[in-house]
């Protein structure tokens, strides 16, 4: 993912709570990779850490079960 596309997500009108659930698994992986690379720079984009953290949560939620529901958790 190129930098302008990453900025489109981070600086866009919708926040990660609205965007991340709509991404395909492949798109989510691509975005997480771009965010990770951005965070590994001397001056990461403002908001990249929040997007990355929420993206990891979304990825974890999806890995719990195919429909994203956590089974057996009270």
C-alpha positions in Angstrom: 0.0 0.0 0.0 1.4 3.4 -0.9 1.6 6.3 1.4 -1.3 8.3 -0.1 -3.6 5.4 0.2 -2.6 4.9 3.8 -3.3 8.6 4.4 -6.7 8.2 2.8 -7.6 5.8 5.6 -6.0 7.7 8.5 -7.1 11.2 7.5 -10.5 10.1 6.0 -13.9 11.2 7.3 -14.6 7.7 8.8 -12.7 6.3 11.8 -11.3 2.9 12.2 -14.4 1.6 14.0 -16.4 2.3 10.8 -13.8 1.2 8.2 -12.0 -1.8 9.6 -15.1 -4.1 9.8 -15.9 -3.5 6.2 -12.4 -4.5 4.9 -11.8 -7.9 3.4 -9.2 -10.1 5.2 -6.7 -9.3 2.5 -7.4 -5.5 2.7 -7.0 -5.7 6.5 -3.7 -7.5 6.2 -2.5 -4.9 3.7 -3.5 -2.0 5.9 -2.0 -3.5 9.0 1.3 -4.0 7.1 1.3 -0.4 5.9 0.5 0.9 9.4 3.3 -1.3 10.9 5.8 0.1 8.4 4.6 3.6 9.0 5.0 3.2 12.8 8.5 1.9 12.3 9.6 5.3 10.9 11.1 8.2 12.9 7.9 10.3 12.4 4.8 8.1 12.0 1.5 9.7 10.8 -0.7 11.0 13.6 -3.4 8.5 14.3 -1.5 5.5 12.9 -1.1 3.9 16.3 -4.8 4.0 17.0 -5.6 2.5 13.5 -3.0 -0.2 14.0 -4.2 -1.1 17.5 -7.8 -1.3 16.3 -6.8 -3.2 13.2 -5.1 -5.8 15.4 -8.2 -6.1 17.5 -10.3 -6.5 14.3 -8.0 -9.2 13.1 -8.1 -11.0 16.4 -11.9 -10.8 16.5 -12.1 -12.4 13.1 -9.7 -15.2 14.1 -12.0 -16.2 17.0 -14.6 -17.7 14.7 -15.7 -17.4 11.1 -18.5 -15.0 12.0 -16.3 -13.0 14.4 -18.2 -14.0 17.5 -16.3 -15.0 20.6 -17.7 -18.3 21.7 -17.5 -19.5 25.3 -16.6 -16.1 26.6 -18.9 -14.6 29.3 
